[in-house]
């Protein structure tokens, strides 16, 4: 297949075996535990947040087995995936433990990708986003050393990052040397939510996971990215590459409102070199929008060269909602959204499916 015709998934997750084993060793959330299934069989379950149902969610080999990952890719005609560790990202650990585990997992992820199959003499089927030990108490030297480690691992093209930083958010001045190191290394920052917003916002009626996932996750990303913009981080590091999960949450839709509020607030306006809408063109957005109209809006607001095909598949998603061997509905929805955007020609669709990602990852095209 020609490089310009590749389908590349930039948002898909794994729990590597070392991390799964670590979660099994824990008695507090987050953890993996074993229970008896309704059919009377032992099964592993995953708990990642304190306030989720204590039964957790199913977890198994499909989350860490590379062969299963590749089967999932083949089932959905995905040529290349950029794999990242699923949340949570170590911020529940002491700084020294997180630093050691992050660097071990980065080596594991490099091996996961490097020893996998190839697409061509110059392209692999798997690349990765590494981990930073962003936890309260982490030293700047440790964080910068891990950035440098990721930059030395050839199949890791960036790093996945939550929104808490070292405890005060991503606009914390303590992260300035980290942003500088990431920019200098040319790494991509994949910004992904984990905690959502205050659970009290959802009221007392039981609505399952719908409100936290549909609204809490994208609002978390929206707020974190806006804080980065207002703090002038994108002005100070103009080459910093930020890839936003879930199509940037509500930021594209609220960018003009944001710009108006900034204009009328001299305290903030004096910090920024550009109109707030300018920064949309500096950001990159995955295509986890689930609808053609929504994806088209995001791509038009930010620039079509800044949109990237994605499945948001936790590990392989080959079981669970779809059932083993069946295409996963939300993956199909995201891929169909690219096909259905009104006014896009085949060249633009191919760019969003894969061409844009090849350029962002530094893999040609």
C-alpha positions in Angstrom: 0.0 0.0 0.0 1.3 3.5 -0.8 2.3 5.6 2.2 -0.4 8.2 1.4 -3.1 5.5 1.6 -2.3 4.2 5.1 -4.8 4.0 7.9 -3.0 5.1 11.0 -4.5 5.0 14.5 -2.9 7.6 16.8 -5.1 6.9 19.8 -5.1 3.4 21.1 -4.1 2.0 24.5 -2.4 -1.0 26.2 -1.6 -2.1 29.7 1.9 -3.6 29.2 2.5 -6.9 31.1 4.8 -5.2 33.6 2.1 -2.6 34.4 -0.6 -5.2 34.6 1.5 -7.2 37.1 2.1 -4.1 39.1 -1.6 -3.4 39.3 -2.3 -7.0 40.4 0.1 -6.4 43.3 -2.0 -3.5 44.7 -4.8 -3.6 47.2 -5.9 0.0 46.6 -7.3 1.6 43.5 -6.0 1.5 40.8 -5.7 -2.2 40.8 -6.4 -5.5 39.0 -8.2 -8.1 41.1 -9.7 -11.6 40.4 -13.3 -12.4 41.1 -15.7 -15.3 40.2 -17.7 -14.6 37.0 -21.5 -15.2 36.9 -20.6 -18.4 35.0 -18.5 -19.5 38.0 -15.1 -18.9 36.3 -12.3 -16.8 37.7 -11.9 -13.5 35.8 -9.7 -10.4 36.2 -11.3 -7.0 36.7 -9.7 -3.5 36.6 -10.6 -0.6 38.9 -9.0 2.7 38.0 -11.0 5.3 40.0 -12.2 5.4 43.6 -15.8 6.3 42.7 -16.5 3.7 40.0 -18.6 0.6 40.7 -16.5 -1.8 42.8 -17.0 -4.6 40.2 -14.6 -2.8 37.9 -14.3 -3.6 34.3 -13.1 -6.6 32.4 -9.5 -6.9 31.6 -7.5 -9.7 30.0 -4.8 -10.7 27.5 -6.5 -8.5 24.8 -5.1 -5.5 26.8 -1.4 -6.5 26.7 -0.9 -9.3 24.1 0.6 -7.9 20.9 -0.8 -10.6 18.7 -4.3 -9.7 19.9 -3.5 -6.0 19.2 -2.5 -6.9 15.6 -5.6 -9.0 15.2 -7.7 -6.0 16.2 -5.8 -3.8 13.7 -6.3 -6.3 10.9 -10.0 -6.7 11.7 -10.5 -2.9 11.3 -8.0 -2.6 8.4 -5.6 -0.4 10.4 -2.1 -0.4 9.0 -0.3 1.3 11.8 -1.0 2.1 15.4 0.7 4.6 17.8 0.2 2.8 21.1 0.1 4.5 24.5 -0.3 3.3 28.1 -3.9 3.4 29.3 -4.7 5.6 32.3 -3.9 6.0 35.1 -0.3 7.3 34.4 1.5 6.7 37.7 0.4 9.8 39.5 -0.8 7.7 42.4 2.7 6.5 43.2 5.7 8.0 45.2 8.0 9.9 42.9 10.9 7.5 43.1 8.7 4.5 42.3 7.0 6.3 39.4 10.3 7.4 37.9 11.7 3.8 37.9 8.5 2.3 36.6 8.1 4.9 33.9 11.5 4.2 32.5 11.0 0.4 32.6 7.7 0.7 30.8 9.2 2.9 28.2 11.8 0.2 27.4 9.0 -2.3 27.4 7.0 -0.2 24.9 10.0 0.2 22.7 10.4 -3.6 22.6 6.6 -4.0 22.0 6.9 -1.8 18.9 10.4 -2.6 17.6 10.1 -6.4 17.5 6.7 -6.2 15.9 5.9 -6.6 12.2 6.8 -4.2 9.4 4.8 -2.4 6.8 7.8 -1.7 4.6 11.6 -1.6 4.9 11.2 1.8 6.6 7.9 1.6 8.5 6.7 -0.6 11.4 3.1 -1.4 12.2 3.5 -0.2 15.8 5.0 2.9 17.3 4.5 4.3 20.8 4.0 7.3 23.1 6.1 6.8 26.3 5.4 7.8 29.9 6.6 10.6 32.1 6.6 10.1 35.9 4.5 13.2 36.4 3.7 12.9 40.1 3.7 15.3 43.1 7.3 15.5 44.3 8.9 14.5 41.0 12.2 16.4 40.4 12.8 18.4 37.3 16.0 16.4 36.7 14.1 13.1 36.8 11.4 14.4 34.4 13.9 15.8 31.9 16.0 12.6 32.1 12.9 10.6 31.2 12.1 12.9 28.3 15.7 12.3 27.1 15.2 8.6 27.5 12.1 8.6 25.4 13.9 10.6 22.7 16.6 7.9 22.5 14.1 5.1 21.9 13.6 5.1 18.1 10.0 3.7 18.0 8.7 6.1 20.7 7.5 9.3 18.9 6.3 11.2 21.9 4.7 10.8 25.3 1.2 10.5 26.8 0.4 13.0 29.5 -2.5 13.5 31.9 -3.7 17.0 33.0 -2.5 17.2 36.6 1.2 17.8 35.9 3.1 17.4 39.2 0.0 18.4 41.2 -0.9 21.9 40.1 -1.9 21.4 36.4 0.0 21.8 33.2 0.3 25.5 33.5 2.5 25.1 36.6 5.8 27.1 36.3 7.6 24.0 37.6 7.0 22.3 34.2 8.9 25.0 32.2 12.1 22.9 31.9 10.0 19.9 30.9 8.3 21.7 28.1 11.6 23.0 26.9 13.1 19.5 26.9 10.1 18.1 25.0 10.3 20.8 22.4 14.0 20.4 22.0 13.6 16.6 21.5 10.9 17.1 18.9 8.5 14.8 20.8 4.7 14.8 20.5 2.7 15.3 23.7 -0.5 13.3 23.6 -2.8 15.0 26.1 -5.4 12.6 27.5 -7.9 13.0 30.3 -8.3 10.7 33.3 -10.2 12.3 36.2 -12.9 14.2 34.3 -14.6 16.9 36.3 -16.1 17.1 39.8 -18.5 14.1 40.1 -21.0 16.3 42.0 -21.8 18.0 38.7 -23.5 14.8 37.5 -26.3 14.9 40.2 -27.8 12.1 42.1 -29.6 10.1 39.4 -27.7 7.0 38.1 -26.6 7.5 34.5 -23.8 4.9 34.4 -20.6 6.0 32.7 -22.4 8.3 30.2 -21.8 11.7 31.8 -18.2 11.2 33.0 -17.1 9.7 29.6 -19.2 11.8 27.2 -18.7 15.1 29.0 -16.2 14.8 31.9 -13.3 13.5 29.8 -13.6 16.2 27.0 -14.2 19.0 29.5 -11.0 18.0 31.4 -9.0 18.2 28.1 -10.7 21.5 27.2 -9.8 23.1 30.5 -6.2 21.8 30.6 -5.4 23.0 27.1 -7.0 26.4 27.7 -4.9 26.8 30.8 -1.8 26.0 28.7 -2.8 28.6 26.1 -3.6 31.3 28.7 -0.3 30.7 30.5 1.6 31.5 27.3 3.2 28.0 27.0 2.5 27.8 23.3 4.1 31.3 22.8 7.3 30.3 24.7 7.6 26.9 23.0 6.4 27.6 19.4 7.6 24.2 18.1 5.9 22.2 20.9 3.6 19.5 19.3 0.4 18.9 21.3 -2.0 16.2 20.1 -5.4 16.4 21.9 -7.5 13.4 22.7 -11.2 13.2 21.8 -10.9 16.0 19.1 -9.9 18.5 21.7 -13.0 18.3 23.8 -15.1 21.5 23.5 -12.2 23.8 22.7 -12.8 24.1 18.9 -16.5 25.0 19.5 -15.6 27.5 22.3 -12.6 29.1 20.7 -14.3 32.3 19.6 -16.0 32.7 23.0 -12.6 32.2 24.6 -11.0 34.8 22.3 -13.7 37.3 23.1 -13.2 36.8 26.9 -9.5 37.1 26.6 -9.8 40.4 24.6 -12.0 41.8 27.3 -9.6 40.8 30.1 -6.4 42.8 30.1 -4.7 40.6 32.7 -4.8 37.7 30.3 -4.6 39.5 27.0 -1.3 41.1 27.9 0.3 37.6 28.2 -0.5 36.3 24.7 1.1 37.1 21.5 -1.9 36.2 19.4 -5.7 36.0 19.3 -6.8 32.9 21.2 -8.2 31.4 18.0 -4.7 31.4 16.5 -3.6 28.6 18.9 -6.1 26.1 17.4 -3.8 26.0 14.3 -0.9 25.1 16.6 -2.7 22.1 18.1 -3.3 18.6 16.7 -6.6 16.8 17.1 -7.4 13.1 17.0 -10.5 12.1 15.1 -12.4 10.6 18.0 -15.5 12.7 17.2 -18.0 9.9 16.4 -19.7 11.9 13.7 -18.9 13.5 10.4 -20.4 16.9 11.2 -18.5 17.1 14.4 -15.2 16.0 12.8 -15.7 18.4 9.9 -16.2 21.3 12.3 -13.0 20.5 14.3 -10.9 20.1 11.2 -12.2 23.4 9.7 -11.6 25.2 12.9 -8.1 23.9 13.4 -7.0 23.1 9.9 -7.5 19.8 8.1 -3.8 19.0 8.2 -4.1 18.8 12.0 -6.7 16.0 12.2 -5.7 12.3 12.6 -7.5 9.0 12.4 -8.1 7.4 15.8 -10.1 4.6 17.4 -9.7 5.4 21.1 -9.5 1.7 21.6 -8.4 0.7 25.1 -5.9 -2.0 24.3 -7.5 -4.0 21.4 -11.2 -3.7 22.2 -11.6 -7.0 20.5 -13.9 -8.2 23.3 -16.5 -6.5 25.4 -18.8 -4.2 23.6 -18.2 -5.8 20.2 -17.7 -9.4 21.1 -14.7 -11.4 20.0 -13.9 -11.2 16.3 -16.5 -8.5 15.6 -15.8 -4.9 14.6 -16.1 -2.5 17.5 -19.0 0.0 17.0 -17.2 3.1 18.1 -14.2 2.4 16.0 -16.4 2.0 13.0 -18.2 5.2 13.8 -14.9 7.2 14.0 -13.7 5.7 10.7 -17.1 6.3 9.0 -17.0 9.9 10.2 -13.9 10.6 8.1 -15.6 9.1 5.1 -18.8 11.1 5.6 -17.4 14.7 6.1 -19.2 16.9 3.6 -16.9 18.5 1.0 -13.8 16.4 1.6 -12.2 14.8 -1.4 -10.3 11.6 -1.4 -7.0 13.4 -0.9 -8.3 15.1 2.2 -9.7 11.9 3.6 -6.5 10.0 2.9 -4.6 12.8 4.8 -6.7 12.4 7.9 -6.6 8.6 7.7 -2.9 8.5 7.6 -0.9 11.2 5.7 -1.1 13.8 8.4 0.1 11.3 11.0 3.1 10.3 8.9 4.2 13.9 8.9 3.5 14.5 12.6 5.4 11.3 13.5 8.4 12.2 11.3 7.9 9.1 9.1 7.8 10.8 5.8 5.0 11.7 3.4 
